[in-house]
C-alpha cells in the first residue's frame, strides 16, 4: 500500500476502485464554479454511521480548487484549505495528517470525484455562479427528508456563500461544519452555523472572542468529548445526525476530539 500522499499514483484506476466500494446511490449532485473553486453539493443516503444511520439522507458539500480538478490530485490545496495545519500546502506538499488524506477509502473517493469533475469541466457541464442551485436542493428536499448536512466534508466551508448556507439550513435536520478561517473578520457571520476548528486553549479563547464555539483537536478545559469520538464504545457513539452539538450558533459547550 503506497503512502497516502502518493495515492494519486496508485497503479489501479481509482474511479474503478471507488465504484467497487459500498457506494450509496446519489439522489442529487449539484456542481458549480465560483472563480477558482468548484463546489459540489451531494444529497445521498449515508454510508457512514458517524454521520447518520445507514440509509438516512444527508447533504454534504465539497470544495475543490480548479488546480486540484485539472491535476486530478488533492495536493494543490492552498485555495481551499488555506493555512490549515493538516493541509498539503502547509507541509511542503506532504500530507499534514488530515483525515481526508489518512482514510484510504475516503481519499480514493475524493480523487475519483475530482477526476469526474475534470470530465464535466472539459465538457462545459459545470456552470459559473449559483443560479438554480437552491431550486435543485429545494426540489430534492421536498421529496425526501434530509436528516443532516455536513458543510465542508472536503475543503473550507466558508467558501460556500453564506446566503446559500442560510437557505439550506431550514431544509435539513441537523447541520455541522468546521472552519479554520474563523479569525477572518469577513467570516464572523458563519459562527451562526459553523464551529471554529481550533488546536489549543489559546485558539479557543480567541475564537470565543469572535463569537465562535470551538471544535478542538485535543482535550481542553470546559469542552466536552465529541459523542461520536472513536474512544467511545461503538454502541454508545451518537451520530452527527442525532447529536447536533456542532451547529455553531447553539448554546452549548465547546467540543473536543482526540483524533483529527
Buried (B, 14 or more C-beta within 10 A) or exposed (E): EEEBBEBBEBEEEBBEBBEEEEEBEEBBBBBBBBEEBBBBBBBBBBBBBBBBBEEBBBBBBBBBBBBBBBBBBBBBBBBBBBEBBBBBBBBEEBBBBBEBBBEEEBBBBBBBBBBBBBEBBEEEEBEEEBEEBBEBBEEBBEEEEBBBBBBBBBBBBBBBEBEBBEBBBEBBBBBBBBBBBBBEEEBEEBBBBBBBBBBEBEBBEBBBEBBBBBBBBBEBEEBEEBBBBEEEEEEEBBBBBBBBBBBBBEEEEBBBBEEB
